[in-house]
């Protein structure tokens, strides 16, 4: 167990933080809810729970009888705070102990926080110091060491800037936070940091500046733009019509204030997304520009007050500003450039902004804690592994509800203990509640998610009690939907231009839980002209995603033809597709055409699968042709066994063809579905039988491409191209030994990427291409231009001006009709890629 | 200062959150003031891009009930009542990181809540 305290706590008037020293570094812990380092120093009480921090702040203004803040300033006084809902009072010490206990929960490392350095304002007297220490021990700290805030800030600075010599020097620590201001004169006396003098104002800070922006800039502007009777009270009064906007505007002012620290202007959205309406019903719209200079003149008086306090300190201590080494800036509001500038101007010495103003005090406290040994009083009992409580929780593991009741029986002595249930995703926190023999909580569940909650119990000092209880796990909407899993992958068919085929893109994976929604954006592969019969086909199939269109079951298609579009659908236009599958496996497809702004949708119901008899017959015939080709191929290669298997399939396909042709288009029996299933099974068989052939083909194609590209690179390649080829060859063993033709295809495409640029530099290729284009001149779009280009081309070839030939080829290619360009490159099936 | 961060600390870029907050604002304005040129679709696309590339997504808590156990909202109360509160205005949405099955809150929603027991303005 570490013998140093290591934990430092900034127990602030407005905000508190906790940090830890560990091997020379300091980490400031974040609130597990919301990830902020700061915990608002506010404690609230509800009927059966205690709220701390942000949650308490929500109720601060509306429920001041039960929510308490700024109690730090009352530490050490006999004053207590009446809590209406409890019918009792809480002392500032008790309230502070709640904050300290809450800060302990920030420590995610799970270590026992039994000692801490807690910071106090320079102004605290002995009684106040003792009160702080008492709050610490009430929160379960065995050792509490106090440290003055200006000293903590100075320590944070000294540890950051280790090379600065601070001996025999004095400096001011200027601490302007969210709600309070303090300034202290610090020096090193006999090697120890000491606060010599201090001043402060308990009601001066950043939140006052936010209110000033709204009151002095925003409200007058709203009054100019609209007609309001007594706008300030409409905004500020709890029952005022515009009270909601007051809160929103304060937030907007805060953002603007932060922005003005970095920029010279910031905008405030006057109406917000929902709109602000004046008394006559007119909408006030638009933004208000707040300039940095406006903001500065607004806060000037308040900043002058802080400067007067600094001057008084200097006067009392008979010091000139020049006697100070610097002014160390601490607290979030010192980010404001004007604050820094004014202090600098008035005192004529540099302000020091080298430390993070928000966390400096906690960081300094942690550095100090890293040097302080823990006291021996009440040393922890080690290895206490047995839980003093027996907790048995019961709840449903799966639920369709939006909330579930969790109950737990608690055995053992629960006196003085509290429990707390928090969700792992940070959305729920029960707050601290008194522990009794039975816990009953209603926990909110997130839809379609796995909900995880942890139950923690704390003793009277806020120390976690060891529990033998598992986290609460409830699956919402998931587990009890057995049978609603997808039995097969569902894929979208798109064109694979390079392979002159189609490919499958998975939409929903096998075993996905229904209902499910997915989106995909595809592109139009070939222009669909308005009014034409061109079409794009959104085709959805069911079956393994690594198979092929022909082997998988078509579950629906949506055709969009040129006759339906309001203008040409240009190649490359994006189509947003949204697929939705219900629990009963109805698939809805929505297609939004970005080019025309049109939307199409269709519901495919599996029970109403659309199989066209005519289409089925033609697909069977196509399958027959394919098998015939495969048989011939297998015989040629001597694969007689494969040929035999294929011939058996051929026989089945022919039987199928006869039956399919006999079907009428309006056949009402389910015959065509049976035939479609049989066809698909046969196609799967062919796919499996010919898998090795496709692999062999791919390998051969690779060998061919490689030998061609290697020769090219050898003759005309540059260093980069040589490097690319050797890189592909280095991977050869991996993709050649795989069973996936696609992987080999990918390598071929890589080789081709090297091949093209070289070819385009090669005279023979350029001449060949030029001749090819000249032969097709007759079909080109602009004959006059084509003629001119051909003439120029001939001259360029004769003069061996290869760059010119290349350009002329490109321009001639552009003159080719689109269909011919396409026919060279691709065969479009679905029309989407 | 903290170069030894604990392994489970979640790091989210501030600019991601800022972009999402602005996107949410755009979405709200489109909903309130019309949707010229079907711009909502572009908002959806950007949301998709965020999910795909960063696993971040936001949630609009408008209308959601608020109580002291709600930990994903930072609320300010408007009106007089403090019981039966629901979210009436969202200043920043809830941002979550993860997927449908499990995600966690990385930005609390900043909202204005109002008691439903009171009459509406």
Boltz contact constraints between the chains, C-beta under 6 A:
constraints:
  - contact:
      token1: [A, 25]
      token2: [B, 4]
      max_distance: 6.0
  - contact:
      token1: [A, 27]
      token2: [B, 2]
      max_distance: 6.0
  - contact:
      token1: [A, 33]
      token2: [B, 71]
      max_distance: 6.0
  - contact:
      token1: [A, 34]
      token2: [B, 108]
      max_distance: 6.0
  - contact:
      token1: [A, 46]
      token2: [B, 68]
      max_distance: 6.0
  - contact:
      token1: [A, 51]
      token2: [B, 68]
      max_distance: 6.0
  - contact:
      token1: [A, 54]
      token2: [B, 74]
      max_distance: 6.0
  - contact:
      token1: [A, 55]
      token2: [B, 68]
      max_distance: 6.0
  - contact:
      token1: [A, 58]
      token2: [B, 75]
      max_distance: 6.0
  - contact:
      token1: [A, 62]
      token2: [B, 77]
      max_distance: 6.0
  - contact:
      token1: [A, 62]
      token2: [B, 82]
      max_distance: 6.0
  - contact:
      token1: [A, 63]
      token2: [B, 82]
      max_distance: 6.0
  - contact:
      token1: [A, 238]
      token2: [B, 80]
      max_distance: 6.0
  - contact:
      token1: [A, 239]
      token2: [B, 80]
      max_distance: 6.0
  - contact:
      token1: [A, 241]
      token2: [B, 121]
      max_distance: 6.0
  - contact:
      token1: [A, 243]
      token2: [B, 78]
      max_distance: 6.0
  - contact:
      token1: [A, 244]
      token2: [B, 78]
      max_distance: 6.0
  - contact:
      token1: [A, 244]
      token2: [B, 89]
      max_distance: 6.0
  - contact:
      token1: [A, 244]
      token2: [B, 112]
      max_distance: 6.0
  - contact:
      token1: [A, 247]
      token2: [B, 76]
      max_distance: 6.0
  - contact:
      token1: [A, 247]
      token2: [B, 112]
      max_distance: 6.0
  - contact:
      token1: [A, 248]
      token2: [B, 91]
      max_distance: 6.0
  - contact:
      token1: [A, 251]
      token2: [B, 91]
      max_distance: 6.0
  - contact:
      token1: [A, 273]
      token2: [B, 28]
      max_distance: 6.0
  - contact:
      token1: [A, 273]
      token2: [B, 29]
      max_distance: 6.0
  - contact:
      token1: [A, 273]
      token2: [B, 32]
      max_distance: 6.0
  - contact:
      token1: [A, 425]
      token2: [B, 104]
      max_distance: 6.0
  - contact:
      token1: [A, 425]
      token2: [B, 105]
      max_distance: 6.0
  - contact:
      token1: [A, 426]
      token2: [B, 71]
      max_distance: 6.0
  - contact:
      token1: [A, 426]
      token2: [B, 104]
      max_distance: 6.0
  - contact:
      token1: [A, 426]
      token2: [B, 105]
      max_distance: 6.0
  - contact:
      token1: [A, 427]
      token2: [B, 71]
      max_distance: 6.0
  - contact:
      token1: [A, 427]
      token2: [B, 72]
      max_distance: 6.0
  - contact:
      token1: [A, 427]
      token2: [B, 105]
      max_distance: 6.0
  - contact:
      token1: [A, 428]
      token2: [B, 69]
      max_distance: 6.0
  - contact:
      token1: [A, 428]
      token2: [B, 71]
      max_distance: 6.0
  - contact:
      token1: [A, 429]
      token2: [B, 71]
      max_distance: 6.0
  - contact:
      token1: [A, 430]
      token2: [B, 69]
      max_distance: 6.0
  - contact:
      token1: [A, 431]
      token2: [B, 68]
      max_distance: 6.0
  - contact:
      token1: [A, 448]
      token2: [B, 100]
      max_distance: 6.0
  - contact:
      token1: [A, 449]
      token2: [B, 101]
      max_distance: 6.0
  - contact:
      token1: [A, 450]
      token2: [B, 101]
      max_distance: 6.0
  - contact:
      token1: [A, 450]
      token2: [B, 102]
      max_distance: 6.0
  - contact:
      token1: [A, 519]
      token2: [B, 48]
      max_distance: 6.0
